[in-house]
Amino acid sequence: MSVDIPKSLLVTKSSRTYRWTVTLGLTAMVVIGLVLLFLLTQATTNRDMYERNYSELFVINVVVACILLLVIVWIAYRLALRLRQKKFGSRLLVKLAVVFALAGFAPGVLIYVVSYQFVTRSIESWFDIKVEGALEAGLNLGRTTLEALSADLGSKVRAAVAQLVDSPDASVALQLERIRDAMAADDLTLWDASGRLIAAAGQTRYRINPDLPTQAQFRAARSQRMVTWIDGLDDGPQASLPDARVKTLALVNSNGVGAGLGYARYLLAVKSLPPALVRNALEVNQANREYQERALAREGLRRMYIGTLTLSLFMAVFGGVLLAVVLGNQIARPLLLLADGVREVAAGDLTPKASLRGKDELDGLTRAFAVMTQQLADARQAVQISMQQVNAARFNLQAILDNLTAGVVVLNDEGRIVSSNPGATRILRLPLAAYEGERLAEIEGLQSFGSGVERQFQDYLTYSTERTLDHWQQSFALGGNEDAPNGRIADDVITLVARGAELPGRQWLLVFDDISEIVSAQRSQAWGEVARRLAHEIKNPLTPIQLSAERLEMKLTGKVAAAEQALLTKSVKTIVDQVDAMKRLVNEFRDYARLPAADLKPVDINKLALDVLNFYTGEGMQISVHSELDVSCPCVLGDAQQLRQVLHNLLQNAQDATSSAGRTGDNFAVVLRTQWVQSAHQVRLAVLDSGIGFPDHILKRVFEPYVTTKEKGTGLGLAVVKKIADEHGARVEISNRMVGGELCGAQVSLSFATCAGLPAYQS
C-alpha cells in the first residue's frame, strides 16, 4: 500500500534554503582550499615561484582557515544553546559532532607529526653519495612499473577480446560497459578495419571526434594481434602529466554468421596512468637534473616542505572539524525528525508527518515512518468507520428487537435477566427492563414460567451431546383457570410458545410468542365440530318427544279430573316449550357450523345498513338505534345476506348490553356508523353501545363460541360475526369506549376492502 505525502510536508522552504546555503558555502571553501593547496604545492616545486608568492599564499590560507574556524565556533555555539535549552536530540547531535571531529582531528595530527619528523630527518639523507644511484634506480623502477601496467592492461584486453568474439554489433555497447567496469579502464572503443567506430564505453562515447588509432597501429595489431603503447609522456613533464595513459589495441576476429559478425574488429583500451606514478617518474627525472642545484639549497627546501605540510594540516584539520559538525547534523536531523514523530504518535497525533527527500537510508526511514503514520491514520479512520457501522448495525438490531411482536429475553447461566425487548413486556404485561439482574423465576406472576424455562435450559445443556437440534421448544400457560360467576367463561389465560438457545459467553436466549389467538382459533374450530355433532345427536329425538307429549295430552284430555287435567296441560306445555328452546339452540349451532361460503359481490354498505335499520325503528323500541353514515363510502366486496346477519347480531347485542346496564333514552342510543378511510382504502362499519363494556379477560376470547356475558346467551353471536368477517377478508376489532377516563360502553368495528371504480352511494 502506498501513501502520497504532500510535498509541503517533505521539506520546508527554510530548511531547503539552509541546506543549500551550507552546501554552497562548504563547496566554495573546499574549492578555495584545494586551489590554494595546489598553488602552494606548485610553488614548492619551483623555488623562484615559492620565493615570490609564498607570503601571499600563506596569508590567503590563514584567512580561509580563520573563516572555517569562525563557522565551527558558530556551530558549536548553536549546539551549546540547544543543549542548554534541553531541546530534544541535542545530546545526540553534540555526541555525533564530537565523534566526527575527533575522527578527523586525531589522524590529521598523527600524520602531521610523523610527516614532520620524516621530512626534517629525510632531507639530509637525500644529499648523499648514494643519492645519484638511487635516482637512477628510481628511473629504472618507473620504467619497470610502466611496463608492468602495460602488461596488466594487455592481459585484461585479451580476456575482453575472448568475450567479444561472437558479440553482435547491435548489443556490444552494453557488454563494453560491463567489461570497462571490470577492467577499471577509462575508455573502451571497438573499431572496424576501415576506422569506423562501432561502439564505445566511457568518456569517448560523448566525443564527436574520438581519437582514432593510426594505420600503422592497425597494421601492427593485425600482424601481432595486440599492440601496447604509452601516450602523453613525450611533451615534457608539465604537458604530459594530465594526459599520460596506457593504450592497447587488439584484434577481435569473429567466425559467426550473425548480423555484424564475420569480419575483423579492433578493441582499443585506454587507461590513465596513476598521477602519482607519473609525477614521481617525472620528478625523479627532473630531480636527477636538478640534484646538484638542490643540494646547495637544503635549508630552503626543508622550509618549503614544512610550510606546505603545516598549511595542509591546518586546512585539513579545520575542514575536517567543520565537515564533522555538518555531517553530524545531517545524520542527526533525520533521527530528530523521527523522534519528534514518534513522540507525536505516542501522544495520539496521527497527522501527516514531515519527511526528507534524500536518497540515503535515514531519509528513506523518515519517508517510511511518514507512510506508516499515514497508514495508521487510515487504519484508525477505518476502525472508526467500522465502529460506526457496528453501532449502526447494533441500532438497527435494537430497532428490530423493539418492533418484534415476539418477546426476546437474554438470561445469564443463573437465569437472571440481562436484557429484554418491548415485545416481552407487552406479552408478559410486566416491565421486564425494571427487573434486569433478577431471576425470571423470582418475579411475581412469572414464577411458574421462569422455573419451567430454567428446567428446559438445564435439560438442554445436560444432554447437549445427545441433542439433534440447536434449541429447545416448549409451550407455557400464564394466568388463572378459575371460572366466572356465571360458570361459563374461563379467566384470562395467555398461551406462550417459547424457544431457547445457548449464546456465547454462557448466556441464554429466550424467544416466546403469544399464541392465544391461534389457540382460540383452534378452539373455535373444535366448537364447530361440537356444533355439528350436537345438531345431529340432539335434534333427532326432540320431535318424537314433542309429538309424544302432545299425543299423551290428546288421549288423556276429558278422561281425568279437573286438577289432574290442569297438571297434565301445564306439563305438556312445559315439555313443548323446552323442546322448542332446544331446537332453537341446535339450529344456532347448526348455522354456526354450516355457515355457507360467502358469495362476494359489490355491496353498497350504506344502503344495506338503511335496510337493516328499518327493523329497529318505530314506536315501542326500548333502545333506539341512530345511524351516522358517510356518503362518500364506496362499494365493498361482500355477501349481502351474511352482512345483514352481522348487522342484526351486532345491533341486538348492542341493545342487550345497553338495556342490561339500565341506560335508556336518546342519550344512550345504539349508533351504527360507516366511515371511508381513504388513506387505507377501506370502509369501516362500527356499532357502538352504552353498556358496561367487556372485562379484560373476555376481550381476548370474545369471538370464541360459548363465551358470553349474558345470563341466557349462547355465546355464538360474535363468533358468527368473526367467521363471516374472515370469509370477507375483513378485520374485526372490539374494544371498550372511554369518555373522560370513564367506561361508557363497547364498540365493534369491521374494515372492508373497496370495489375500485364503483360509484359511492348518494342519499
C-alpha positions in Angstrom: 0.0 0.0 0.0 1.5 3.3 -1.0 0.6 6.7 0.6 1.3 10.0 -1.0 2.9 12.5 1.3 2.1 16.2 0.5 5.2 17.9 -0.9 4.7 20.7 1.6 5.5 18.3 4.4 8.6 16.9 2.9 11.0 19.8 3.3 10.1 23.3 4.3 11.3 26.3 2.4 13.5 27.5 5.2 15.2 24.1 5.6 15.9 23.9 1.9 17.4 27.4 1.9 19.6 26.5 4.9 20.8 23.3 3.3 21.6 24.9 0.0 23.4 27.8 1.8 25.6 25.4 3.9 26.3 23.2 0.8 27.3 26.2 -1.4 29.5 27.7 1.4 31.3 24.4 2.1 31.8 23.8 -1.6 33.2 27.3 -2.1 35.6 27.0 0.9 36.7 23.5 -0.2 37.4 24.7 -3.7 39.3 27.7 -2.5 41.3 25.5 -0.1 42.1 23.0 -2.8 43.2 25.7 -5.2 45.4 27.3 -2.6 47.0 24.0 -1.7 47.5 23.2 -5.4 49.2 26.6 -5.9 51.3 26.1 -2.8 52.3 22.7 -4.0 53.3 24.1 -7.3 55.3 26.7 -5.6 57.2 24.2 -3.6 58.4 22.6 -6.8 59.5 25.9 -8.2 61.9 27.8 -5.9 61.5 31.1 -7.7 57.8 30.9 -7.6 57.9 29.9 -4.0 60.1 32.8 -3.0 57.9 35.3 -4.9 54.4 34.1 -3.7 54.8 32.2 -0.5 53.8 35.1 1.7 50.6 35.8 -0.2 49.6 32.1 -0.4 50.2 31.8 3.3 48.0 34.8 4.2 45.2 33.6 2.0 45.3 30.1 3.5 45.3 31.6 7.0 42.2 33.7 6.1 40.3 30.7 4.8 41.3 28.7 7.9 40.0 31.6 10.1 36.7 31.6 8.3 36.4 27.9 8.8 37.2 28.4 12.5 34.5 31.0 12.8 32.0 28.7 11.2 33.0 26.0 13.6 32.6 28.3 16.6 29.2 29.4 15.4 28.0 25.8 15.0 29.5 25.0 18.5 27.5 27.9 19.9 24.3 26.7 18.4 24.9 23.2 19.7 25.6 24.6 23.2 22.5 26.7 23.1 20.3 23.7 22.1 21.9 21.7 24.9 21.2 24.5 27.5 17.6 24.7 26.3 17.3 21.0 26.7 15.9 20.5 23.2 15.1 17.0 22.2 18.1 15.3 20.5 20.7 18.0 21.4 22.8 15.5 23.3 22.8 13.1 20.3 23.8 15.9 18.0 26.7 17.0 20.2 27.9 13.5 20.6 27.9 12.9 16.8 29.7 16.2 16.2 32.4 15.3 18.8 32.9 11.8 17.4 33.3 13.1 13.8 35.6 15.9 14.9 37.9 13.6 16.8 37.8 11.1 14.0 39.1 13.8 11.6 41.4 15.7 14.0 43.3 12.8 15.7 44.5 11.1 12.4 45.5 14.5 11.0 47.7 15.4 13.9 49.3 11.9 13.9 50.0 12.1 10.2 51.4 15.6 10.6 53.8 14.6 13.4 55.0 11.6 11.5 55.4 13.5 8.3 57.2 16.4 10.1 59.7 14.0 11.6 60.1 12.3 8.2 60.6 15.4 6.3 63.1 17.0 8.7 65.2 13.9 9.0 65.0 12.7 5.5 66.1 15.8 3.6 69.7 15.4 4.9 69.7 11.8 3.7 68.7 12.8 0.2 72.0 14.5 -0.4 74.3 11.5 0.0 76.8 9.7 -2.2 74.3 7.1 -3.0 71.6 9.6 -3.9 72.6 9.7 -7.5 72.5 5.9 -7.7 69.1 6.0 -6.0 67.8 8.4 -8.6 69.0 6.2 -11.4 67.3 3.2 -9.7 64.2 5.3 -9.4 64.2 5.9 -13.1 64.6 2.2 -13.8 61.8 1.5 -11.3 59.4 3.9 -13.1 60.1 2.2 -16.4 59.5 -1.2 -14.9 56.3 0.0 -13.4 55.0 1.4 -16.7 55.9 -1.9 -18.4 54.0 -3.8 -15.6 51.0 -1.6 -16.1 51.1 -2.1 -19.8 51.4 -5.9 -19.4 48.5 -6.0 -17.0 46.3 -4.0 -19.3 47.2 -6.3 -22.2 46.2 -9.4 -20.2 42.8 -7.8 -19.4 42.3 -6.9 -23.0 43.0 -10.5 -24.1 40.3 -11.6 -21.7 37.9 -8.9 -23.1 38.6 -10.0 -26.7 37.5 -13.5 -25.8 34.2 -12.2 -24.6 33.6 -10.1 -27.7 34.4 -12.7 -30.3 30.8 -13.6 -31.0 29.0 -10.5 -29.8 27.0 -8.7 -32.5 27.5 -5.0 -33.1 23.9 -4.2 -32.0 24.4 -5.4 -28.4 28.1 -4.9 -27.9 27.8 -1.4 -26.3 26.3 -2.7 -23.1 28.8 -5.5 -22.9 31.6 -3.0 -23.3 30.3 -1.0 -20.3 30.5 -4.2 -18.2 33.9 -5.0 -19.4 35.1 -1.5 -18.8 33.9 -1.6 -15.2 35.6 -5.0 -14.6 38.9 -3.8 -16.2 38.7 -0.4 -14.4 39.7 1.1 -17.7 38.9 4.7 -18.7 37.7 4.0 -22.2 36.9 1.1 -24.5 36.2 1.5 -28.2 35.5 -1.0 -30.9 36.6 -0.2 -34.4 36.3 -1.9 -37.7 39.1 -2.3 -40.2 38.1 0.9 -42.1 38.4 3.0 -39.0 34.6 3.3 -38.2 33.7 3.4 -34.6 31.3 0.5 -33.8 30.7 1.1 -30.0 32.3 2.9 -27.1 32.3 2.8 -23.3 33.5 5.6 -21.1 34.0 9.3 -21.9 34.8 8.5 -25.6 31.1 7.9 -26.4 30.4 11.6 -25.6 33.0 12.9 -28.0 32.2 13.9 -31.5 35.6 13.0 -32.9 37.2 10.3 -30.8 40.9 9.6 -31.1 41.4 7.1 -34.0 44.5 4.8 -33.9 46.9 5.3 -36.8 47.0 3.0 -39.8 50.4 1.8 -38.6 48.9 0.8 -35.3 46.1 -1.0 -37.1 48.6 -2.9 -39.2 50.7 -3.8 -36.1 47.6 -5.0 -34.3 46.6 -7.1 -37.3 50.1 -8.7 -37.6 50.8 -9.1 -33.8 47.1 -9.4 -32.7 47.8 -6.9 -30.0 50.0 -3.8 -29.6 50.5 -1.6 -26.5 52.0 1.9 -26.1 52.1 4.8 -23.6 50.8 8.1 -24.8 51.4 11.5 -23.3 55.0 11.2 -21.9 56.8 12.8 -24.8 55.9 16.5 -24.4 57.7 17.3 -21.1 56.6 16.9 -17.5 54.1 19.8 -17.4 52.2 18.9 -20.5 52.2 15.1 -20.1 51.1 14.8 -16.5 47.3 15.1 -17.1 47.3 13.1 -20.3 49.6 10.2 -19.6 47.8 6.9 -20.3 48.4 3.3 -21.5 46.7 2.3 -24.7 46.3 -1.3 -26.0 44.9 -2.1 -29.5 43.8 -5.8 -30.0 42.4 -7.7 -33.0 38.9 -9.2 -32.4 38.2 -11.9 -35.0 34.7 -13.4 -35.3 33.7 -16.6 -37.0 30.0 -16.0 -36.5 27.5 -15.6 -39.3 25.1 -13.3 -37.4 24.4 -9.7 -38.3 27.6 -7.6 -37.9 29.9 -10.6 -37.5 32.3 -12.4 -39.8 34.8 -9.5 -40.2 37.8 -8.1 -38.3 37.2 -5.6 -35.5 39.7 -3.9 -33.2 39.3 -3.2 -29.5 41.1 -0.2 -28.1 41.5 0.1 -24.3 42.7 3.3 -22.7 43.7 3.5 -19.0 45.2 6.6 -17.4 48.4 6.2 -15.6 48.3 6.9 -11.9 49.1 10.6 -11.4 51.4 9.8 -8.5 53.3 7.4 -10.6 53.7 9.8 -13.5 54.5 12.6 -11.2 57.1 10.5 -9.3 58.7 9.4 -12.6 58.9 12.9 -13.9 60.1 14.2 -10.6 62.8 11.6 -10.4 63.9 12.5 -13.9 63.8 16.2 -13.0 65.5 15.6 -9.7 68.3 13.8 -11.5 68.9 17.0 -13.5 68.5 19.4 -10.6 70.2 17.3 -7.9 73.3 19.5 -7.8 71.3 22.7 -7.8 69.0 21.5 -4.9 71.9 20.2 -2.9 73.1 23.8 -2.4 69.7 24.9 -1.0 68.9 22.2 1.6 67.5 24.6 4.2 65.2 26.4 1.8 63.9 23.0 0.6 63.2 21.9 4.1 61.3 25.1 4.9 59.2 24.8 1.7 58.1 21.2 2.6 57.5 22.0 6.2 55.4 25.1 5.3 53.4 23.1 2.8 52.8 20.3 5.3 51.8 22.7 8.0 49.3 24.6 5.8 47.9 21.3 4.5 47.4 20.1 8.1 45.8 23.4 9.1 43.3 23.2 6.2 42.6 19.5 6.7 42.0 19.8 10.5 39.7 22.7 10.4 37.9 21.4 7.3 37.5 18.0 9.0 36.0 19.6 12.1 33.6 21.7 10.0 32.6 18.6 7.9 32.2 16.6 11.1 29.7 19.1 12.5 27.8 19.4 9.3 27.7 15.7 8.7 26.8 15.1 12.3 23.9 17.5 11.8 22.9 15.7 8.6 22.9 12.4 10.4 21.1 13.7 13.5 18.4 15.6 11.6 16.5 12.5 10.3 16.8 10.9 13.8 15.5 14.1 15.4 12.6 14.2 12.9 11.8 10.5 13.7 12.0 11.2 17.4 9.6 14.1 17.1 7.2 12.0 15.0 7.4 9.0 17.4 6.6 11.4 20.3 3.6 12.8 18.5 2.3 9.3 17.5 2.7 8.2 21.1 0.5 11.1 22.1 -2.1 10.0 19.6 -1.4 12.6 16.9 -1.5 10.8 13.6 -1.5 13.9 11.3 0.8 13.6 8.3 4.5 13.7 9.4 7.3 15.6 7.7 10.0 13.6 5.8 13.2 14.2 3.9 13.8 13.8 0.2 17.4 12.4 0.5 18.4 9.1 -1.1 20.2 7.7 2.0 18.7 5.1 4.4 17.9 7.6 7.2 16.0 9.9 4.9 14.2 6.8 3.5 13.4 5.9 7.1 11.7 9.2 7.6 9.6 8.7 4.5 8.7 5.1 5.6 7.7 6.5 9.0 5.6 9.1 7.4 3.9 6.4 5.3 3.4 4.2 8.4 1.9 7.1 10.2 -0.5 7.8 7.3 -1.4 4.1 7.2 -2.1 4.2 11.0 -4.3 7.2 10.4 -6.1 5.4 7.6 -6.4 2.3 9.8 -7.8 4.4 12.7 -10.3 6.0 10.3 -11.2 2.6 9.0 -11.7 1.4 12.6 -13.9 4.4 13.3 -15.9 3.7 10.2 -16.2 0.1 11.3 -17.3 1.1 14.7 -19.9 3.5 13.2 -21.1 0.6 11.1 -21.2 -1.7 14.1 -23.1 0.9 16.1 -25.5 1.4 13.2 -25.9 -2.4 13.0 -26.5 -2.5 16.7 -29.0 0.3 16.4 -30.8 -1.5 13.6 -30.8 -4.7 15.5 -32.2 -2.9 18.6 -34.8 -1.3 16.4 -35.7 -4.7 15.0 -35.9 -6.2 18.5 -38.0 -3.3 19.7 -40.5 -3.8 16.9 -40.7 -7.5 17.1 -44.1 -8.9 18.1 -42.3 -11.8 19.8 -40.7 -11.4 23.2 -36.9 -11.7 23.4 -35.1 -12.1 26.7 -31.4 -12.7 27.3 -30.6 -14.6 30.6 -27.3 -15.5 32.2 -26.5 -19.0 33.3 -28.2 -18.4 36.6 -31.5 -17.4 35.0 -31.2 -13.7 35.7 -32.4 -11.2 33.2 -29.7 -9.4 31.2 -31.8 -7.6 28.6 -35.3 -7.7 27.1 -37.3 -6.1 24.3 -40.7 -4.3 24.4 -42.4 -7.3 22.9 -41.6 -9.3 26.0 -43.0 -6.6 28.2 -46.2 -6.5 26.1 -46.7 -10.2 26.1 -45.9 -10.8 29.8 -47.6 -7.5 30.9 -44.7 -6.7 33.1 -41.9 -4.1 32.7 -39.0 -6.5 32.4 -36.5 -3.7 32.0 -37.1 -2.9 35.7 -36.3 -6.5 36.7 -32.9 -6.7 35.0 -30.4 -8.6 37.2 -33.2 -10.6 38.9 -34.1 -14.2 38.3 -37.1 -14.7 36.0 -38.4 -17.4 38.4 -38.5 -14.9 41.3 -40.7 -12.3 39.5 -44.2 -12.2 40.9 -46.6 -13.7 38.4 -43.8 -15.4 36.4 -42.6 -18.0 38.9 -44.0 -21.0 37.1 -42.9 -19.7 33.7 -39.4 -18.9 34.9 -39.0 -22.2 36.7 -40.1 -24.0 33.6 -37.7 -22.1 31.4 -34.8 -22.9 33.8 -35.7 -26.6 33.7 -35.7 -26.6 30.0 -32.3 -24.9 29.8 -30.8 -27.3 32.4 -32.1 -30.3 30.5 -31.0 -28.9 27.2 -27.4 -28.2 28.5 -27.2 -31.5 30.4 -28.0 -33.6 27.3 -26.1 -31.4 24.9 -24.1 -34.3 23.5 -27.3 -36.2 22.7 -29.4 -33.4 21.2 -30.0 -33.1 17.5 -31.3 -29.5 17.5 -29.6 -26.3 18.4 -32.6 -25.2 20.5 -35.4 -26.4 22.7 -39.1 -25.5 22.3 -42.0 -25.7 24.8 -45.4 -24.2 25.4 -46.5 -22.5 28.6 -49.8 -21.2 30.0 -49.8 -18.0 32.1 -52.8 -16.9 34.2 -55.5 -18.5 36.3 -58.2 -21.1 35.4 -61.0 -20.0 37.7 -64.5 -19.8 36.3 -66.5 -16.6 36.2 -69.6 -16.2 38.4 -71.9 -17.4 35.5 -70.0 -20.6 35.4 -69.2 -20.5 31.7 -66.4 -18.1 31.0 -62.8 -19.0 31.8 -60.4 -16.5 33.3 -57.7 -14.7 31.3 -55.1 -17.2 30.2 -52.1 -16.5 28.0 -50.7 -19.4 26.0 -47.0 -19.0 25.1 -44.7 -21.0 22.8 -41.1 -20.5 23.9 -37.8 -21.4 22.3 -34.4 -21.3 23.9 -30.8 -21.5 22.6 -27.3 -21.0 24.1 -25.4 -17.8 23.4 -21.6 -17.2 23.6 -20.4 -16.0 27.0 -22.6 -18.6 28.9 -25.8 -16.7 28.2 -29.3 -18.0 27.3 -31.6 -16.7 24.6 -35.3 -17.0 25.2 -37.8 -16.2 22.5 -41.5 -16.6 23.1 -44.7 -15.5 21.4 -48.4 -15.3 22.4 -50.4 -18.0 20.6 -53.6 -17.3 22.4 -55.3 -16.2 19.2 -54.1 -19.4 17.5 -55.4 -21.5 20.4 -58.7 -19.5 20.2 -59.0 -20.3 16.5 -58.4 -24.0 17.2 -61.0 -23.8 20.0 -63.4 -22.2 17.5 -62.8 -25.0 15.1 -63.4 -27.5 17.8 -66.7 -25.8 18.7 -67.7 -26.0 15.1 -67.2 -29.8 15.2 -69.1 -29.9 18.5 -71.9 -27.9 16.9 -72.2 -30.3 14.0 -72.4 -33.3 16.4 -75.0 -31.6 18.7 -77.1 -30.7 15.7 -77.0 -34.4 14.6 -77.3 -36.1 18.0 -79.8 -33.8 19.8 -82.2 -32.6 17.1 -83.4 -36.1 16.0 -85.1 -37.1 19.4 -86.6 -33.7 20.0 -89.5 -34.1 17.5 -90.6 -37.6 18.9 -90.5 -36.1 22.5 -92.8 -33.2 21.4 -95.2 -35.5 19.5 -95.4 -38.0 22.3 -96.2 -35.2 24.8 -98.9 -33.7 22.6 -100.4 -37.2 21.9 -100.5 -38.0 25.6 -102.3 -34.8 26.3 -104.8 -35.5 23.5 -105.5 -39.0 24.8 -106.0 -38.1 28.4 -108.0 -34.8 27.9 -111.6 -35.3 29.3 -110.7 -38.6 31.0 -109.2 -37.3 34.2 -110.3 -35.0 36.9 -110.0 -31.2 36.6 -107.0 -31.0 38.9 -105.1 -33.7 37.0 -106.2 -32.1 33.7 -104.6 -28.8 34.7 -101.4 -30.5 35.8 -101.4 -32.5 32.5 -101.8 -29.4 30.4 -99.1 -27.5 32.3 -96.6 -30.4 32.0 -97.2 -30.9 28.3 -96.8 -27.1 27.7 -93.5 -27.2 29.6 -92.2 -30.1 27.6 -93.2 -28.5 24.2 -91.6 -25.1 25.3 -88.3 -26.7 26.3 -88.2 -28.8 23.1 -88.6 -25.6 21.1 -85.8 -23.9 23.1 -83.6 -26.9 22.5 -84.5 -26.7 18.7 -83.5 -23.1 18.6 -80.2 -23.8 20.3 -79.5 -26.7 18.0 -80.4 -24.5 15.0 -77.9 -21.8 16.2 -75.2 -24.4 16.5 -76.1 -25.8 13.1 -76.0 -22.3 11.5 -72.5 -21.6 13.1 -71.1 -24.9 11.9 -72.7 -24.9 8.4 -72.3 -21.2 7.5 -72.1 -21.2 3.7 -69.2 -19.7 1.9 -69.6 -16.0 1.1 -70.6 -15.0 -2.4 -68.7 -11.8 -2.7 -70.2 -9.1 -4.9 -70.2 -5.3 -4.9 -72.4 -4.1 -2.0 -73.4 -0.6 -1.0 -72.8 -0.8 2.7 -74.8 2.4 3.4 -77.9 1.1 1.6 -77.6 -2.3 3.3 -77.4 -0.5 6.7 -80.5 1.5 6.0 -82.4 -1.7 5.0 -81.5 -3.3 8.3 -82.3 -0.2 10.3 -85.9 -0.4 9.2 -86.4 -3.3 11.7 -85.1 -1.2 14.6 -87.2 2.0 14.2 -90.7 2.8 15.2 -92.7 3.1 18.4 -92.2 0.6 21.2 -88.4 0.3 20.8 -86.9 0.4 24.3 -83.3 1.1 23.0 -83.3 3.3 19.9 -80.7 3.0 17.1 -79.2 6.0 15.4 -77.2 6.0 12.1 -74.1 8.0 11.2 -73.4 7.1 7.5 -70.6 8.5 5.5 -72.0 9.2 2.0 -68.5 9.1 0.4 -68.2 5.4 1.2 -67.6 3.3 -2.0 -69.0 -0.1 -2.5 -67.3 -3.1 -0.8 -67.0 -6.8 -1.7 -69.4 -8.8 0.4 -72.3 -11.2 0.7 -75.4 -9.1 1.4 -77.2 -11.9 3.2 -74.4 -12.6 5.5 -73.7 -8.9 6.1 -77.3 -8.5 7.2 -76.8 -11.3 9.7 -73.7 -9.5 11.0 -75.6 -6.2 11.4 -78.5 -8.0 13.2 -76.2 -9.8 15.6 -74.2 -6.6 16.4 -77.4 -4.4 16.9 -79.1 -7.0 19.0 -76.0 -7.4 21.2 -75.6 -3.6 21.5 -79.3 -3.2 22.6 -79.0 -6.0 25.1 -75.8 -4.6 26.5 -77.3 -1.1 26.8 -80.5 -2.5 28.3 -78.7 -4.6 30.9 -76.8 -1.5 32.0 -80.1 0.2 32.7 -79.5 3.0 30.3 -82.4 4.3 28.2 -83.3 7.3 26.2 -81.8 9.0 23.2 -78.7 9.9 25.1 -77.8 6.2 25.3 -78.9 5.1 21.8 -77.0 2.5 19.9 -75.0 4.0 17.0 -74.5 2.4 13.6 -71.6 4.3 11.8 -69.9 4.0 8.5 -66.6 5.7 7.5 -64.5 5.9 4.4 -60.8 5.7 5.3 -59.2 7.0 2.2 -55.6 6.6 3.3 -56.1 2.8 3.9 -58.6 2.4 1.0 -61.0 0.7 3.4 -64.7 1.2 4.6 -65.2 0.9 8.3 -68.5 -0.3 9.8 -68.9 0.2 13.5 -71.6 -0.4 16.1 -71.4 1.5 19.5 -73.4 0.7 22.6 -73.7 2.3 26.0 -73.4 -0.8 28.1 -70.8 -1.7 30.8 -68.2 -2.9 28.3 -66.3 -6.1 28.4 -64.0 -7.3 31.2 -60.3 -7.6 30.2 -60.2 -11.4 30.4 -63.2 -11.5 28.0 -61.7 -9.3 25.3 -59.1 -11.9 24.3 -61.7 -14.7 23.8 -64.8 -12.7 22.9 -65.0 -14.2 19.4 -64.9 -17.8 20.7 -68.2 -19.9 20.8 -69.9 -20.2 24.1 -68.1 -17.1 25.5 -70.7 -14.6 26.6 -71.6 -12.2 29.4 -75.4 -12.7 29.0 -77.3 -14.8 31.5 -79.3 -16.6 28.7 -77.0 -16.1 25.7 -75.4 -19.0 23.8 -72.2 -17.1 23.0 -72.5 -17.7 19.3 -73.4 -14.2 18.0 -69.9 -12.7 17.9 -68.4 -16.0 16.9 -70.6 -15.9 13.8 -69.6 -12.3 13.2 -66.0 -13.2 13.3 -66.5 -16.2 11.0 -68.3 -14.0 8.4 -65.7 -11.3 8.7 -63.0 -13.9 8.0 -64.9 -15.1 4.9 -65.0 -11.4 3.7 -61.3 -10.8 4.4 -62.3 -8.1 6.8 -60.6 -7.1 10.0 -62.9 -7.2 13.1 -62.0 -5.3 16.2 -63.7 -5.0 19.6 -62.8 -2.5 22.4 -64.3 -0.6 25.3 -65.2 3.0 24.9 -63.7 5.5 27.3 -65.0 9.1 27.7 -63.3 11.4 30.1 -61.5 8.4 31.7 -64.8 6.6 32.4 -66.1 3.4 30.7 -69.2 4.3 28.7 -69.8 1.1 26.5 -68.2 -1.0 23.9 -67.5 -0.8 20.1 -67.3 -3.4 17.4 -65.9 -2.4 14.0 -65.2 -4.2 10.7 -62.9 -2.9 8.0 -63.7 -4.0 4.4 -61.8 -3.7 1.1 -63.4 -1.5 -1.5 -64.5 -2.1 -5.1 -62.4 0.2 -7.3 -64.3 2.1 -9.9 -67.8 1.7 -8.5 -69.7 4.9 -7.6 -70.3 5.9 -4.0 -73.8 5.8 -2.5 -75.7 9.0 -2.7 -78.5 9.6 -0.1 
